[in-house]
Amino acid sequence: MQQDSVDAIKAHPRYQELVCSRKCFAWNLTVIMLVIYYGFILTIAFAPSLLGTPIAEGAVTTIGMPIGVAIIISAFVLTGIYVAKANSRFDALTKAIREDLQ
């Protein structure tokens, strides 16, 4: 790609919107995942008895197990949210930029 093409793309207002919105969205999802994960780790560190509580009277499984599974599932859900937005909003902006510059 030639430098003048690169400069034209970088100067395009929709490209700047795409970069900003994608970056902000990715950082928001990252912060959400970090809060979930480190919240779980801090709970293990400072209140292990909370996660060690059995689900029901006499049950072997503790409340920490479904919470751990929920954390893993939340990573998949957040990934799905990103993919859905990338396939709709971000791809539409990319297509509009390509059409404008051709």
N, C-alpha and C positions, 0 to 999 in steps of 0.2 A: 504494500500500500504506500502511496506517495505521501510525502509530508503535508502537501496542501490538502489532500483528502482528509488526513487525520485532523488537521487544524479546523477544517470545515465541520467535521463531525463533533469535535470538542466544543465548538462555538455554537452549535445548534441548541436552541432553548429546550427542545424535547429531550435531547441527549442529557443535558444538565438535570432536567427533571427526573429522567430515568435513573441516573447515577445517584442522585440524592434520595429518591424514594426507595430504591433498592437497598442502599446502604442503611438508611434509617430503619427500614423494615427488618433487615437482617440483624441489626444491633438490638432491636426490641425483642426479637425472638431469642437471641443469645442471652440477653439479660433475664428473660423469663426462665429459660432452661437453667441458667446458673443459680437463680434464686431457688428454684425447685430442688436442684441437686444439692447445693450447699446447705439449704434448709434441712434436708434429710440428714446430711453428714453432721451438721451442728446438733441436730436432735440426738443423733447417736452418741455424740461426744458429751453432751451436757445433760441429757435426759434419757438415758438408755432404758430406764424402767418404763417410760411411756410407750416405746416401741416394743417392749418385751411383754406387754399386757396381752393375755390370751384373748382371742376374738370372742369366745363364749366360755362360760363356766366349765372347766374340765377339758377344754380344747387344747390341743398341742400347738396349733398354729397361732402365732402372735399377730398383733395388728401391724407389725413392721413388714410382714411378708406382702400383704396386699398393697401397702403403701409403696414398697419397693417395686412391685409390678406396675403400679400406676405411674411411677417415675419413668420406667422404661417405655410404657405406652405413651406417656406425654411427649417423649422425644420423637416417636413416630408421628404423633398428631401434629406437633409443631413442624416437622418436616413436610407433612402433607399440606399444611396451611401455606408454607412457603412455596411449594410446588404449584398449588392452585393459583396463588397470586402471580407467580412467575409465568404460568401458562396463560393467564388472562391479561392482567394489567401490563406486566413487563414486556411480554411478547407483542402486545398491541402497540406499545410505545416504540419498540424496536422496529416494527413494521412501518410505523408512521415516519420514523427517521429515515429509513431506507427509501421510502417513496418520495420524501421531500428532497433527498440528496441525489436522486437519479434523474 
